[in-house]
Amino acid sequence: MSTQRRNSHLLIKFIVLLILLIFSWSLLTRQTIVLVADPSPPYIEGRPGELASGGILPHLYKQIFQQFNDVHIEYQILPWSRAIENVKTGKMDGMMAILKTAGGEKYLDYTLPIFTGETKLWYLKDHFPTPLRWKNVKDLRIYKIGRVRDHYLGKTMIEAFGNRTLKNDLQVAHEDQLIRMLQKRRIDIIPLNENVAQCLIEKFKLTNQLVSMEKVLDHEVFYLAFSKKSPAKSLIPKINQIISAMKFKGEYQGYFKHQEKEQCSSSKRS
């Protein structure tokens, strides 16, 4: 083999080795961030113990984090209590959607608000032709209340069950089960976020049948939040800049309305 050909082969081997080293280095320096939540269609969809299969928030966060270099996001689904514990200890980096509370601020750093939501009490009109009303939580003691196990219900219901003001409840694994139990009269009312309820109405064809009590249980603001023990909290300033820019351009609310419709239609097909 001539010296020129040998040098060419050596050059090719060097270039290939250099490319492999660069690729390996990019993998090593790429930051993987794990965000966790409990399932709550249309915002977050999936089964506990698995990665999210869809939802408004994973789609939104994809739009946000694609503006970062060398950042990979995983969306993990866990029961609420386990999700909180994993973020507290820093095992996982952040919560996809959580309220800002005095307790939470001890272990979380928050972004700007992501979305607002209303939680109401829902029932089947066929079972209660006269509209149901409540003024005080104690008024709800006469009803059998269905709720999703380890699912965030809003401040009012959490306090009511925590201090035993309300005791007559039945817990299930998923919102779909609540609808079936309403239909079988095993429960009377269920607390649901407004948008979650609208998805269930579409999925089960309950227009004008699944209705809510007029009084709102809770009106709450949800945030993306990172564990104080996670280096991912350093991304918050840029995340806030991106959110502000999307809102300024009018993209944010339009995105939510479009995705709410898309996710509800997807849930209906499944």
Secondary structure as UniProt FT lines:
FT   HELIX           3..29
FT   STRAND          31..37
FT   TURN            41..43
FT   STRAND          44..45
FT   TURN            48..49
FT   HELIX           56..65
FT   TURN            66..67
FT   STRAND          71..77
FT   HELIX           80..88
FT   TURN            89..90
FT   STRAND          94..99
FT   TURN            102..103
FT   HELIX           104..106
FT   STRAND          108..124
FT   TURN            125..127
FT   HELIX           137..142
FT   STRAND          145..148
FT   TURN            149..150
FT   HELIX           155..162
FT   TURN            163..164
FT   STRAND          169..172
FT   HELIX           175..183
FT   TURN            184..185
FT   STRAND          189..193
FT   HELIX           194..204
FT   TURN            207..209
FT   STRAND          210..212
FT   STRAND          218..227
FT   TURN            228..229
FT   HELIX           231..235
FT   HELIX           236..248
FT   TURN            249..250
FT   HELIX           251..269
//
